[in-house]
């Protein structure tokens, strides 16, 4: 039977392998205030009650909204809580995503996060690569990493990560900046990033998959609709989402989950995967679905 050790490492800190992603706390499109502010605050407080000590956020979620909710719900923060953010983007007045990739942009992004969260240091900060949104000259990765290293040396961030980056960029970031985490899309049905996950595993770098169930965009395969996932869920008396997340934890011990939600009930379902045990038969059926 497959069970999990629910402890991992990120930026030299011990964290539970099931964290919380704050991206769903703002309004639709990750823009504007939440539909239900009281529920959003309750989700954050309940997450910490359930043992979450790794929250993933960004100042540009809202913008400012997710960070302000985190601050209101949890400040002063528990000593073991690791707040991880990301920089490299901004929002326009209509909620569009705007590239903010220059070293000066990255520094401003870190300082905005520190301000809105009311902290002196972020546990880690991911450089979100935005080449696909750039309408001008692409900023060299080396220049970006040099600025992130400077911010780390100044004590403003505890560790450097990278997000939405191909293998070559991840390898460069490992070699030149000593990154501690990678955030890329990965799920049972979308394993195109397997080479990056393997590189992280070999280098002792945490890997936090986004779109872990493929539910964010219409073109992504939906893990919860896969017949093998549904069958395993029925066998275990679990939800397909719980099975899809549990498979990720079983797949590689470098993986840290940051599932997000704006519902306390959904949060509790996500956290319950700590009690879910996948048998060899379950894993074989799921692995076959992912090939």
Protein Blocks (a to p, Z undefined) as FASTA:
>chain_A
ZZdddbdceehiacdfbdcdfklmmcehiiajdfblmlmmmmmmmmmmnopabdcddfkg
oghmlmmmmmmmmmccdfklccdddehiacdfkopacddfbfklmmmmmmmmmmmnopab
dfbdcdddfklmpcbdcddfklmmmmmmmmmmnopafbdcdehiafklmmmmmmmnopab
dcddddfklcklmmmmmmmmmnopacddehklopmbmklccfklpmklmmmmmmnopafk
lmmmmmmmmmpmkbccdddcfbfklmmmmmmmmmpccdfklmmmmmmmmZZ
